[in-house]
Amino acid sequence: MLYYLSDIWNSLVSVFRSITFIDILDILFLAVILYWVIKLVHETRAEQLIKGVMVLAAVLFLLNQFEFKAMKVIGEMVINVGLLAFIVMFQPELRRALEKVGRSKMMKPIQLFDTSFPEAQDKENYAVEQIGLACEKLSRTATGALIVIERQTKLGEQIETGTIINAIPSEELFRNIFFPNTPLHDGAVIMRDGMIHAAGCFLPKPSKEELINKELGSRHRAAIGMSEVSDAIIIVVSEETGMISIAENGSLERGFDREKLCTYLRNKLITETPDSKKPKKQRANRGKKGGEQE
């Protein structure tokens, strides 16, 4: 018995001595990937599919041990097409995972506006002000509205379902679009580069719709669904209560007023540079001086 335990101990020591720094990194990377995959499929349909795949793999392995020829052939066929079947079955989850990687903090963020110039600051502040004014008045009249502000993730698929407008944002235009019984009032407005780019757009459903509060209507669900597959900021005005909400990164925050909404949007969309924080007069003088030197 002691000899057996000593042999096990020596084997373990030999294994640990052979581990290098690269091996440790390899294990850590594998652990992170497994954790990321588990977190991605948790409480989704993919979780049940993975359980089914694991059970099928275990059954095929056991049958293969008993040398069932027919089952062995079937098992080999399943393995050969397994990668393709995996991609087909988990296409929504894989797409969502790649989109998350694409808009991660490691990637260079793309601002809604180029804030290097005073004109851009004025443009984005104007857009935020008009959104705030429109949402405030829409909230007072309990007029439903859905405004999507595009950021790094391009929303071409959703834009194609609507009508291209490409107009300067204004309180009156927002209210006109969402006025009941108008052709575009049921869809979403998508903003791009500070402009109202399209209206009447359809948004994707949320992946975990059954877990969403039953009190939330179709606009709130569409907003959550859009925020799950993009980094967009989605503003919702409820036609039942007039409450203003914001969906971002798959979650919904409610209870905004005009001031709180504008502050939130400025913090998220406007990144001031050191140069843009200086008074306009000072920037203009510096630009003039620089031009004279040239």
GUNUGU-288833 format. One record per residue: x, y, z of N, C-alpha, C in turn; residue in one letter. Coordinates in nm, 2 decimals. Atoms other than C-alpha are relative to their C-alpha. Example, Ala and Ser with C-alpha at 12.3 -4.5 7.8 and 13.67 -1.06 7.14 Angstrom:
BEGIN
     n.x     n.y     n.z    ca.x    ca.y    ca.z     c.x     c.y     c.z  voti
    0.09   -0.12    0.00    1.23   -0.45    0.78    0.09    0.12    0.00     A
   -0.09   -0.11    0.00    1.37   -0.11    0.71   -0.08    0.11    0.08     S
***
This chain:
BEGIN
     n.x     n.y     n.z    ca.x    ca.y    ca.z     c.x     c.y     c.z  voti
    0.08   -0.12    0.00    0.00    0.00    0.00    0.09    0.13    0.00     M
   -0.09   -0.11    0.00    0.28    0.24    0.09    0.07    0.02   -0.13     L
   -0.07   -0.01    0.13    0.46    0.15   -0.23   -0.09    0.06   -0.10     Y
    0.09   -0.05    0.10    0.15    0.23   -0.43   -0.02    0.15    0.02     Y
    0.01   -0.15   -0.03    0.10    0.57   -0.25    0.12    0.07   -0.04     L
   -0.12   -0.06    0.03    0.46    0.65   -0.30    0.02    0.02   -0.15     S
   -0.01   -0.01    0.15    0.44    0.57   -0.67   -0.09    0.11   -0.05     D
    0.09   -0.11    0.04    0.14    0.80   -0.70    0.06    0.14    0.02     I
   -0.06   -0.13   -0.04    0.32    1.08   -0.52    0.11    0.04   -0.10     W
   -0.11   -0.03    0.09    0.63    1.05   -0.74   -0.06    0.04   -0.14     N
    0.06   -0.04    0.13    0.40    1.06   -1.05   -0.05    0.14    0.00     S
    0.05   -0.14   -0.01    0.24    1.38   -0.93    0.11    0.10    0.00     L
   -0.11   -0.09    0.00    0.57    1.54   -0.85    0.06    0.01   -0.14     V
   -0.06   -0.01    0.13    0.70    1.45   -1.19   -0.09    0.08   -0.10     S
    0.09   -0.08    0.09    0.39    1.60   -1.36    0.02    0.15    0.03     V
   -0.01   -0.14   -0.04    0.42    1.93   -1.16    0.14    0.05   -0.04     F
   -0.13   -0.05    0.04    0.79    1.95   -1.23    0.01    0.03   -0.16     R
    0.00   -0.01    0.15    0.72    1.92   -1.61   -0.08    0.12   -0.05     S
    0.09   -0.11    0.04    0.47    2.21   -1.60    0.08    0.13   -0.02     I
   -0.07   -0.13    0.03    0.61    2.53   -1.76   -0.10    0.11    0.01     T
    0.09   -0.12    0.00    0.48    2.88   -1.76   -0.10    0.01   -0.11     F
    0.09    0.01    0.11    0.33    2.83   -2.10   -0.12   -0.09    0.02     I
    0.11    0.10   -0.04    0.13    2.53   -1.97   -0.10    0.07    0.09     D
    0.09   -0.07   -0.09   -0.01    2.75   -1.69   -0.09    0.10   -0.08     I
    0.07   -0.09    0.08   -0.11    3.01   -1.94   -0.11   -0.07   -0.09     L
    0.09    0.08    0.08   -0.27    2.74   -2.16   -0.12   -0.04    0.08     D
    0.11    0.05   -0.09   -0.48    2.61   -1.87   -0.09    0.12    0.04     I
    0.07   -0.12   -0.03   -0.58    2.97   -1.77   -0.09    0.04   -0.12     L
    0.08   -0.04    0.12   -0.69    3.05   -2.13   -0.12   -0.09   -0.02     F
    0.11    0.10    0.02   -0.89    2.73   -2.15   -0.11    0.02    0.11     L
    0.10   -0.02   -0.11   -1.06    2.80   -1.81   -0.08    0.12   -0.03     A
    0.07   -0.12    0.04   -1.15    3.15   -1.93   -0.10   -0.02   -0.11     V
    0.08    0.03    0.12   -1.29    3.02   -2.26   -0.12   -0.08    0.05     I
    0.11    0.08   -0.05   -1.50    2.75   -2.08   -0.10    0.08    0.09     L
    0.09   -0.08   -0.08   -1.63    3.00   -1.83   -0.08    0.10   -0.08     Y
    0.07   -0.09    0.09   -1.72    3.24   -2.11   -0.11   -0.07   -0.08     W
    0.10    0.07    0.07   -1.90    2.97   -2.30   -0.12   -0.04    0.09     V
    0.11    0.04   -0.10   -2.10    2.85   -1.99   -0.08    0.13    0.03     I
    0.07   -0.12   -0.03   -2.19    3.21   -1.91   -0.09    0.04   -0.12     K
    0.07   -0.04    0.12   -2.30    3.27   -2.27   -0.13   -0.08   -0.02     L
    0.12    0.09    0.02   -2.54    2.97   -2.29   -0.08   -0.02    0.12     V
    0.08    0.02   -0.12   -2.67    2.99   -1.94   -0.14    0.06   -0.01     H
    0.14   -0.04    0.00   -3.05    3.01   -1.92   -0.04    0.03   -0.15     E
    0.05   -0.02    0.13   -3.08    3.00   -2.30   -0.03   -0.14   -0.06     T
    0.03    0.13    0.07   -3.20    2.73   -2.55    0.13   -0.08   -0.03     R
   -0.13    0.07    0.03   -2.83    2.65   -2.62    0.04   -0.09    0.11     A
   -0.04    0.08   -0.12   -2.79    2.52   -2.27   -0.06   -0.14   -0.01     E
    0.07    0.13    0.02   -3.05    2.24   -2.34    0.06   -0.08   -0.11     Q
   -0.06    0.06    0.12   -2.89    2.17   -2.68    0.14   -0.06    0.04     L
   -0.13    0.05   -0.04   -2.55    2.13   -2.52   -0.01   -0.13    0.09     I
    0.03    0.12   -0.08   -2.69    1.88   -2.26   -0.03   -0.11   -0.09     K
    0.03    0.11    0.09   -2.84    1.68   -2.54    0.12   -0.05   -0.08     G
   -0.12    0.04    0.08   -2.51    1.68   -2.74    0.09   -0.09    0.09     V
   -0.08    0.07   -0.09   -2.33    1.56   -2.43   -0.05   -0.14    0.03     M
    0.06    0.13   -0.03   -2.57    1.28   -2.36    0.02   -0.09   -0.13     V
   -0.02    0.08    0.12   -2.56    1.17   -2.73    0.15   -0.05   -0.01     L
   -0.14    0.04    0.01   -2.18    1.17   -2.72    0.04   -0.11    0.10     A
   -0.03    0.11   -0.10   -2.17    0.96   -2.40   -0.06   -0.13   -0.05     A
    0.06    0.12    0.04   -2.41    0.71   -2.55    0.08   -0.06   -0.12     V
   -0.08    0.05    0.11   -2.21    0.68   -2.87    0.13   -0.06    0.04     L
   -0.13    0.05   -0.06   -1.89    0.64   -2.67   -0.02   -0.14    0.06     F
    0.02    0.13   -0.06   -2.04    0.35   -2.47   -0.03   -0.11   -0.10     L
    0.04    0.10    0.10   -2.19    0.18   -2.77    0.13   -0.04   -0.08     L
   -0.12    0.03    0.07   -1.85    0.21   -2.94    0.09   -0.10    0.07     N
   -0.08    0.09   -0.08   -1.69    0.02   -2.65   -0.04   -0.14   -0.02     Q
    0.05    0.14    0.02   -1.91   -0.28   -2.72    0.01   -0.04   -0.15     F
   -0.03    0.03    0.14   -1.80   -0.27   -3.09   -0.13   -0.03   -0.08     E
    0.12    0.01    0.09   -2.15   -0.23   -3.24    0.04    0.07   -0.13     F
   -0.05   -0.05    0.12   -2.05   -0.19   -3.60   -0.09    0.11   -0.06     K
    0.10   -0.10    0.06   -2.37   -0.01   -3.72    0.01    0.13    0.07     A
    0.00   -0.12   -0.08   -2.36    0.23   -3.43    0.14    0.07   -0.01     M
   -0.13   -0.06    0.01   -1.99    0.29   -3.48    0.01    0.08   -0.13     K
    0.01   -0.07    0.12   -2.05    0.39   -3.84   -0.08    0.13    0.02     V
    0.09   -0.11   -0.03   -2.33    0.62   -3.73    0.07    0.11    0.08     I
   -0.07   -0.09   -0.08   -2.11    0.77   -3.46    0.11    0.07   -0.07     G
   -0.10   -0.06    0.08   -1.83    0.84   -3.71   -0.06    0.11   -0.09     E
    0.07   -0.09    0.09   -2.08    1.01   -3.94   -0.04    0.13    0.08     M
    0.04   -0.12   -0.09   -2.20    1.23   -3.65    0.12    0.08    0.03     V
   -0.12   -0.08   -0.03   -1.85    1.33   -3.56    0.05    0.08   -0.12     I
   -0.05   -0.06    0.12   -1.76    1.41   -3.92   -0.08    0.13   -0.03     N
    0.09   -0.11    0.03   -2.06    1.65   -3.95   -0.03    0.08    0.12     V
    0.03   -0.07   -0.13   -2.05    1.76   -3.59    0.03    0.15    0.00     G
   -0.04   -0.14    0.00   -1.87    2.09   -3.64   -0.11    0.08   -0.08     L
    0.10   -0.08    0.08   -2.11    2.20   -3.92   -0.14    0.00    0.08     L
    0.12    0.00   -0.07   -2.41    2.09   -3.71    0.00    0.09    0.12     A
   -0.02   -0.09   -0.11   -2.27    2.28   -3.41   -0.02    0.14   -0.04     F
    0.02   -0.14    0.05   -2.25    2.60   -3.62   -0.14    0.03   -0.03     I
    0.14   -0.02    0.04   -2.60    2.56   -3.75   -0.09    0.01    0.12     V
    0.09    0.00   -0.12   -2.76    2.48   -3.41    0.03    0.13    0.09     M
   -0.03   -0.10   -0.09   -2.58    2.75   -3.22    0.03    0.14   -0.07     F
   -0.03   -0.12    0.08   -2.57    3.02   -3.49   -0.04    0.13    0.07     Q
    0.03   -0.12   -0.07   -2.76    3.28   -3.28    0.09    0.03    0.11     P
   -0.09   -0.02   -0.11   -2.54    3.23   -2.98    0.14    0.04   -0.05     E
   -0.13   -0.03    0.06   -2.22    3.23   -3.19    0.00    0.14   -0.05     L
    0.01   -0.14    0.05   -2.33    3.55   -3.36    0.00    0.10    0.11     R
    0.01   -0.09   -0.11   -2.41    3.72   -3.03    0.14    0.01    0.07     R
   -0.13    0.00   -0.06   -2.07    3.61   -2.89    0.10    0.08   -0.08     A
   -0.09   -0.08    0.09   -1.88    3.75   -3.19   -0.03    0.15    0.00     L
    0.04   -0.14   -0.01   -2.07    4.07   -3.17    0.05    0.06    0.13     E
   -0.05   -0.05   -0.13   -1.98    4.11   -2.80    0.15    0.02   -0.01     K
   -0.15   -0.02    0.02   -1.61    4.05   -2.89    0.03    0.12   -0.08     V
   -0.03   -0.11    0.08   -1.63    4.30   -3.16   -0.02    0.14    0.06     G
    0.02   -0.13   -0.06   -1.76    4.58   -2.94    0.05    0.00    0.15     R
   -0.06    0.00   -0.14   -1.55    4.49   -2.63    0.09    0.12    0.01     S
   -0.09   -0.12   -0.03   -1.33    4.75   -2.46    0.13   -0.01   -0.07     K
   -0.13    0.02    0.06   -1.03    4.60   -2.63    0.00    0.07   -0.14     M
    0.00   -0.06    0.13   -1.15    4.74   -2.96   -0.01    0.15    0.02     M
    0.00   -0.15    0.00   -1.11    5.11   -3.04   -0.14    0.05   -0.01     K
    0.14   -0.05    0.00   -1.44    5.28   -2.95   -0.02    0.10   -0.12     P
    0.03   -0.10    0.10   -1.61    5.47   -3.23   -0.11    0.09    0.05     I
    0.09   -0.10   -0.06   -1.77    5.79   -3.11   -0.12    0.03   -0.09     Q
    0.11   -0.04    0.08   -2.11    5.90   -3.23    0.03    0.12   -0.09     L
   -0.04   -0.12    0.07   -1.95    6.23   -3.33    0.15    0.02    0.02     F
   -0.14   -0.04   -0.01   -1.60    6.36   -3.39    0.00    0.13    0.09     D
    0.01   -0.11   -0.10   -1.56    6.58   -3.08    0.12    0.09    0.00     T
   -0.12   -0.08    0.01   -1.23    6.74   -3.19   -0.03    0.14   -0.04     S
    0.03   -0.13    0.05   -1.41    7.04   -3.33   -0.13    0.06    0.07     F
    0.12   -0.06   -0.07   -1.66    7.29   -3.17   -0.13   -0.03   -0.07     P
    0.13    0.02    0.07   -1.91    7.23   -3.45   -0.06   -0.14    0.03     E
    0.05    0.13   -0.04   -1.93    6.86   -3.36   -0.06    0.00    0.14     A
    0.06   -0.01   -0.13   -1.99    6.95   -3.00   -0.14    0.06   -0.01     Q
    0.13   -0.07    0.02   -2.27    7.18   -3.10   -0.10   -0.10   -0.06     D
    0.09    0.09    0.07   -2.42    6.91   -3.33   -0.05   -0.11    0.10     K
    0.04    0.11   -0.09   -2.42    6.64   -3.07   -0.08    0.05    0.12     E
    0.08   -0.06   -0.11   -2.55    6.86   -2.79   -0.14    0.04   -0.05     N
    0.13   -0.04    0.06   -2.83    6.98   -3.02   -0.08   -0.13   -0.02     Y
    0.07    0.12    0.02   -2.92    6.62   -3.10   -0.06   -0.05    0.13     A
    0.05    0.05   -0.13   -2.94    6.52   -2.73   -0.11    0.09    0.05     V
    0.10   -0.10   -0.05   -3.14    6.84   -2.65   -0.14   -0.03   -0.07     E
    0.13    0.02    0.07   -3.40    6.76   -2.92   -0.06   -0.13    0.04     Q
    0.05    0.13   -0.05   -3.43    6.40   -2.80   -0.07    0.02    0.13     I
    0.05   -0.03   -0.13   -3.48    6.52   -2.45   -0.14    0.07    0.00     G
    0.13   -0.08    0.01   -3.75    6.78   -2.55   -0.11   -0.09   -0.06     L
    0.10    0.08    0.06   -3.93    6.53   -2.77   -0.05   -0.11    0.10     A
    0.04    0.11   -0.10   -3.93    6.25   -2.50   -0.08    0.06    0.11     C
    0.08   -0.07   -0.11   -4.06    6.50   -2.24   -0.14    0.02   -0.04     E
    0.14   -0.03    0.04   -4.36    6.60   -2.45   -0.07   -0.13   -0.04     K
    0.06    0.13    0.02   -4.42    6.25   -2.57   -0.05   -0.07    0.12     L
    0.03    0.05   -0.13   -4.42    6.14   -2.21   -0.13    0.06    0.06     S
    0.12   -0.07   -0.06   -4.68    6.40   -2.11   -0.12   -0.04   -0.07     R
    0.12    0.05    0.07   -4.92    6.28   -2.38   -0.01   -0.15   -0.01     T
    0.00    0.15    0.00   -4.84    5.91   -2.32    0.00   -0.05   -0.15     A
   -0.02    0.04    0.14   -4.74    5.88   -2.69    0.12   -0.10   -0.01     T
   -0.11    0.10    0.01   -4.54    5.56   -2.75    0.11    0.04   -0.10     G
   -0.11   -0.03    0.09   -4.19    5.61   -2.90    0.11   -0.10    0.03     A
   -0.12    0.09   -0.01   -3.88    5.40   -2.97    0.11    0.06   -0.08     L
   -0.11   -0.07    0.06   -3.55    5.58   -3.05    0.13   -0.08    0.02     I
   -0.13    0.08   -0.01   -3.23    5.38   -3.13    0.11    0.09   -0.04     V
   -0.12   -0.08    0.03   -2.90    5.56   -3.12    0.11   -0.09   -0.03     I
   -0.11    0.09    0.04   -2.64    5.37   -3.32    0.13    0.05    0.05     E
   -0.14   -0.03   -0.05   -2.29    5.35   -3.18    0.10   -0.08   -0.09     R
   -0.11    0.07    0.07   -2.01    5.11   -3.28   -0.06   -0.11   -0.09     Q
    0.06    0.10    0.08   -2.23    4.83   -3.40   -0.10    0.06   -0.11     T
    0.09   -0.05    0.11   -2.39    4.91   -3.74   -0.13   -0.07   -0.01     K
    0.13    0.06    0.00   -2.76    4.85   -3.77   -0.06    0.00   -0.13     L
    0.05    0.01    0.14   -2.79    4.80   -4.14   -0.12   -0.09   -0.02     G
    0.11    0.10    0.02   -3.03    4.50   -4.11   -0.13    0.07    0.05     E
    0.13   -0.06   -0.05   -3.28    4.70   -3.90   -0.03    0.12   -0.09     Q
    0.02   -0.11    0.09   -3.24    5.01   -4.12   -0.08   -0.04   -0.13     I
    0.06    0.05    0.12   -3.34    4.81   -4.42   -0.15   -0.03    0.01     E
    0.14    0.03   -0.02   -3.68    4.73   -4.27   -0.08    0.12    0.01     T
    0.07   -0.13   -0.02   -3.77    5.10   -4.23    0.01    0.08   -0.12     G
   -0.01   -0.10    0.11   -3.78    5.41   -4.44    0.11    0.10    0.03     T
   -0.11   -0.10   -0.02   -3.47    5.63   -4.49   -0.05    0.14    0.00     I
    0.04   -0.14   -0.02   -3.52    5.99   -4.37    0.12    0.09   -0.02     I
   -0.13   -0.07    0.00   -3.17    6.12   -4.31   -0.03    0.15    0.02     N
    0.04   -0.14   -0.03   -3.31    6.44   -4.15    0.07    0.05    0.13     A
   -0.05   -0.06   -0.12   -3.18    6.68   -3.88   -0.10   -0.02    0.11     I
    0.09    0.03   -0.10   -3.33    6.58   -3.55   -0.07    0.13    0.06     P
    0.08   -0.11   -0.07   -3.60    6.81   -3.40   -0.11   -0.06    0.08     S
    0.11    0.05   -0.08   -3.86    6.78   -3.14   -0.13   -0.02   -0.08     E
    0.13    0.01    0.08   -4.14    6.85   -3.39    0.01   -0.13   -0.09     E
   -0.01    0.12    0.09   -4.01    6.57   -3.63   -0.02   -0.13    0.08     L
    0.02    0.12   -0.08   -3.99    6.31   -3.35   -0.15   -0.01    0.03     F
    0.14    0.01   -0.04   -4.34    6.40   -3.24   -0.09   -0.03   -0.12     R
    0.08    0.02    0.12   -4.47    6.39   -3.59    0.01   -0.15   -0.04     N
   -0.02    0.14    0.04   -4.32    6.04   -3.66   -0.08   -0.09    0.09     I
    0.06    0.09   -0.10   -4.46    5.89   -3.34   -0.15    0.04    0.03     F
    0.14   -0.04   -0.02   -4.80    6.06   -3.37   -0.09   -0.12   -0.04     F
    0.08    0.12    0.03   -5.07    5.78   -3.35   -0.06    0.00   -0.13     P
    0.06    0.03    0.13   -5.19    5.63   -3.67    0.07    0.05   -0.12     N
   -0.08   -0.04    0.12   -4.92    5.78   -3.89    0.08   -0.12   -0.05     T
   -0.06    0.13    0.06   -4.74    5.53   -4.12    0.12   -0.05    0.07     P
   -0.13    0.05   -0.06   -4.41    5.52   -3.92   -0.01   -0.01    0.15     L
    0.00   -0.02   -0.15   -4.54    5.55   -3.56    0.03   -0.13    0.07     H
   -0.02    0.12   -0.07   -4.52    5.18   -3.48    0.14   -0.05    0.00     D
   -0.14    0.05    0.00   -4.16    5.12   -3.57    0.09    0.09    0.08     G
   -0.11   -0.07   -0.07   -3.83    5.25   -3.43    0.07    0.11   -0.09     A
   -0.08   -0.10    0.06   -3.64    5.56   -3.52    0.15   -0.04    0.02     V
   -0.14    0.03   -0.02   -3.27    5.49   -3.58    0.08    0.12   -0.03     I
   -0.08   -0.12    0.02   -3.02    5.77   -3.54    0.14   -0.04   -0.03     M
   -0.14    0.03    0.04   -2.68    5.76   -3.71    0.08    0.14   -0.02     R
   -0.08   -0.12    0.02   -2.41    6.03   -3.68   -0.08    0.13    0.03     D
    0.08   -0.12   -0.05   -2.65    6.27   -3.50   -0.12    0.03   -0.09     G
    0.11   -0.02    0.09   -2.91    6.24   -3.78   -0.11   -0.10    0.02     M
    0.11    0.10    0.01   -3.25    6.07   -3.79    0.01   -0.07   -0.13     I
   -0.03    0.06    0.12   -3.14    5.82   -4.04   -0.12   -0.08   -0.06     H
    0.12    0.08    0.05   -3.45    5.59   -4.07   -0.11    0.00    0.11     A
    0.11    0.01   -0.09   -3.79    5.55   -3.92   -0.09   -0.12   -0.04     A
    0.09    0.11    0.03   -4.05    5.27   -3.90    0.08   -0.13   -0.01     G
   -0.09    0.12    0.01   -3.77    5.01   -3.84   -0.05   -0.11    0.10     C
    0.04    0.11   -0.08   -3.84    4.67   -3.69    0.13   -0.05    0.08     F
   -0.12    0.04   -0.09   -3.61    4.55   -3.40   -0.02   -0.15    0.03     L
    0.00    0.14   -0.03   -3.52    4.19   -3.30   -0.06   -0.03    0.14     P
    0.05    0.03   -0.13   -3.69    4.01   -3.02    0.11   -0.04    0.10     K
   -0.10    0.03   -0.10   -3.51    3.95   -2.69    0.02   -0.15    0.00     P
   -0.03    0.14    0.00   -3.34    3.61   -2.65   -0.06   -0.07    0.12     S
    0.06    0.06   -0.12   -3.49    3.55   -2.30   -0.13    0.07    0.02     K
    0.13   -0.07   -0.01   -3.84    3.69   -2.37   -0.08   -0.05    0.11     E
    0.09    0.06   -0.11   -4.00    3.45   -2.12    0.04    0.05    0.14     E
   -0.05   -0.04   -0.13   -3.79    3.60   -1.84   -0.03    0.15    0.02     L
    0.03   -0.14   -0.01   -3.90    3.96   -1.91   -0.13    0.03    0.07     I
    0.12   -0.04   -0.07   -4.16    4.13   -1.69   -0.12    0.01   -0.09     N
    0.12    0.01    0.08   -4.51    4.06   -1.82   -0.06    0.14   -0.02     K
    0.06   -0.14    0.02   -4.60    4.43   -1.77    0.06    0.08   -0.11     E
   -0.06   -0.07    0.10   -4.36    4.54   -2.03   -0.06   -0.03   -0.14     L
    0.07    0.02    0.13   -4.51    4.59   -2.38    0.10   -0.03   -0.11     G
   -0.08    0.04    0.12   -4.38    4.52   -2.73    0.12    0.10   -0.02     S
   -0.11   -0.10    0.03   -4.17    4.85   -2.75    0.12   -0.03    0.10     R
   -0.10    0.03   -0.09   -3.98    4.76   -2.43    0.07   -0.13   -0.03     H
   -0.06    0.12    0.03   -3.92    4.41   -2.54    0.09    0.01   -0.13     R
   -0.09   -0.03    0.12   -3.79    4.53   -2.88    0.12    0.07    0.04     A
   -0.12   -0.07   -0.05   -3.56    4.77   -2.70    0.10   -0.09    0.06     A
   -0.09    0.09   -0.07   -3.42    4.50   -2.48    0.07   -0.10   -0.11     I
   -0.05    0.09    0.11   -3.38    4.27   -2.79    0.11    0.07   -0.08     G
   -0.10   -0.07    0.08   -3.19    4.54   -2.98    0.13    0.02    0.08     M
   -0.12   -0.02   -0.09   -2.96    4.61   -2.68    0.08   -0.12    0.02     S
   -0.07    0.13   -0.02   -2.87    4.24   -2.66    0.10   -0.03   -0.11     E
   -0.08    0.04    0.12   -2.73    4.22   -3.01    0.08    0.12   -0.05     V
   -0.08   -0.12    0.04   -2.57    4.57   -3.03    0.04    0.08    0.12     S
   -0.04   -0.09   -0.10   -2.41    4.85   -2.83   -0.08    0.12    0.00     D
    0.09   -0.12    0.01   -2.69    5.09   -2.92   -0.06    0.04    0.13     A
    0.08   -0.05   -0.11   -2.87    5.30   -2.67   -0.14    0.02   -0.05     I
    0.14    0.00    0.04   -3.25    5.26   -2.70   -0.09    0.07    0.10     I
    0.09   -0.08   -0.08   -3.50    5.51   -2.56   -0.14   -0.04   -0.03     I
    0.13    0.04    0.02   -3.85    5.40   -2.50   -0.09    0.09    0.08     V
    0.11   -0.08   -0.07   -4.16    5.61   -2.41   -0.12   -0.09    0.00     V
    0.12    0.09   -0.02   -4.45    5.40   -2.28   -0.13    0.07   -0.04     S
    0.13   -0.06    0.04   -4.79    5.46   -2.44   -0.10   -0.02    0.11     E
    0.10    0.03   -0.11   -4.96    5.32   -2.13    0.02    0.10    0.12     E
   -0.03   -0.08   -0.12   -4.78    5.52   -1.85    0.07    0.13   -0.04     T
   -0.08   -0.12    0.03   -4.57    5.78   -2.04    0.14   -0.01    0.06     G
   -0.13    0.00   -0.07   -4.26    5.66   -1.85    0.11   -0.02   -0.11     M
   -0.11    0.00    0.09   -3.93    5.71   -2.02    0.10   -0.11    0.05     I
   -0.09    0.10   -0.04   -3.69    5.41   -2.02    0.12    0.00   -0.10     S
   -0.12    0.02    0.09   -3.34    5.33   -2.16    0.04   -0.15    0.01     I
   -0.06    0.14    0.00   -3.22    4.98   -2.27    0.14    0.01   -0.05     A
   -0.14    0.01    0.04   -2.85    4.91   -2.30    0.06   -0.13    0.06     E
   -0.07    0.12   -0.04   -2.65    4.59   -2.29   -0.09   -0.10    0.06     N
    0.10    0.11   -0.05   -2.96    4.37   -2.24   -0.08    0.03    0.12     G
    0.08   -0.04   -0.12   -3.10    4.56   -1.94   -0.08    0.13   -0.03     S
    0.09   -0.12    0.01   -3.37    4.82   -1.90    0.00    0.08    0.13     L
    0.01   -0.09   -0.12   -3.36    5.12   -1.67   -0.11    0.09   -0.03     E
    0.12   -0.08    0.01   -3.68    5.31   -1.61    0.00    0.12    0.09     R
    0.01   -0.11   -0.09   -3.79    5.63   -1.46    0.08    0.12   -0.03     G
   -0.08   -0.12    0.04   -3.61    5.90   -1.66   -0.09    0.12   -0.02     F
    0.06   -0.12    0.04   -3.71    6.26   -1.69    0.09    0.07   -0.11     D
   -0.08   -0.06    0.11   -3.58    6.51   -1.95    0.15    0.03    0.05     R
   -0.14   -0.04   -0.04   -3.28    6.63   -1.74    0.09   -0.13    0.02     E
   -0.07    0.12   -0.03   -3.18    6.28   -1.63    0.04   -0.07   -0.14     K
   -0.03    0.06    0.13   -3.21    6.15   -1.99    0.11    0.07   -0.08     L
   -0.10   -0.08    0.07   -3.00    6.43   -2.14    0.14   -0.02    0.06     C
   -0.13    0.02   -0.07   -2.73    6.38   -1.87    0.05   -0.14   -0.04     T
   -0.04    0.14    0.03   -2.73    6.00   -1.94    0.06    0.00   -0.15     Y
   -0.05    0.01    0.14   -2.69    6.05   -2.32    0.13    0.08   -0.02     L
   -0.13   -0.08    0.02   -2.42    6.32   -2.29    0.12   -0.09    0.06     R
   -0.11    0.08   -0.06   -2.22    6.09   -2.06    0.04   -0.12   -0.09     N
   -0.03    0.12    0.08   -2.25    5.80   -2.30    0.05    0.03   -0.14     K
   -0.02   -0.03    0.14   -2.23    5.97   -2.64    0.11    0.11   -0.02     L
   -0.09   -0.11    0.02   -2.02    6.28   -2.58    0.13   -0.01    0.08     I
   -0.13    0.01   -0.07   -1.65    6.24   -2.50    0.08    0.12   -0.04     T
   -0.07   -0.13    0.03   -1.49    6.58   -2.47    0.15   -0.02    0.00     E
   -0.14    0.00    0.00   -1.13    6.62   -2.56    0.05    0.12    0.08     T
   -0.05   -0.11   -0.08   -0.90    6.85   -2.36   -0.02    0.13   -0.08     P
    0.02   -0.12    0.09   -0.92    7.09   -2.66   -0.14    0.05    0.00     D
    0.14   -0.04    0.01   -1.30    7.08   -2.68   -0.05    0.06    0.12     S
    0.05   -0.05   -0.12   -1.34    7.17   -2.32    0.03    0.15    0.02     K
   -0.03   -0.14   -0.01   -1.18    7.51   -2.37   -0.11    0.09   -0.06     K
    0.10   -0.09    0.06   -1.40    7.81   -2.45    0.02    0.02   -0.14     P
   -0.01   -0.01    0.14   -1.49    7.86   -2.81    0.09    0.11   -0.05     K
   -0.08   -0.12    0.03   -1.33    8.20   -2.82    0.15   -0.03    0.00     K
   -0.14    0.03   -0.01   -1.00    8.06   -2.70    0.05   -0.10   -0.11     Q
   -0.03    0.10    0.10   -1.01    7.77   -2.95    0.01    0.08   -0.14     R
    0.00   -0.08    0.12   -1.09    8.02   -3.23    0.13    0.08   -0.01     A
   -0.12   -0.08    0.01   -0.80    8.25   -3.14    0.12   -0.09   -0.02     N
   -0.12    0.08    0.02   -0.56    7.96   -3.12    0.01   -0.05   -0.15     R
    0.01    0.05    0.14   -0.68    7.83   -3.46    0.05    0.12   -0.10     G
   -0.04   -0.11    0.09   -0.63    8.18   -3.61    0.15    0.03    0.01     K
   -0.14   -0.02   -0.02   -0.29    8.21   -3.46    0.08   -0.10   -0.07     K
   -0.07    0.11    0.07   -0.19    7.87   -3.60    0.00    0.03   -0.15     G
    0.00   -0.03    0.14   -0.31    7.98   -3.94    0.09    0.11   -0.05     G
   -0.10   -0.11    0.03   -0.10    8.30   -3.93    0.14   -0.06   -0.01     E
   -0.13    0.06    0.00    0.20    8.09   -3.85    0.03   -0.08   -0.12     Q
   -0.02    0.08    0.12    0.15    7.87   -4.15    0.02    0.09   -0.12     E
***
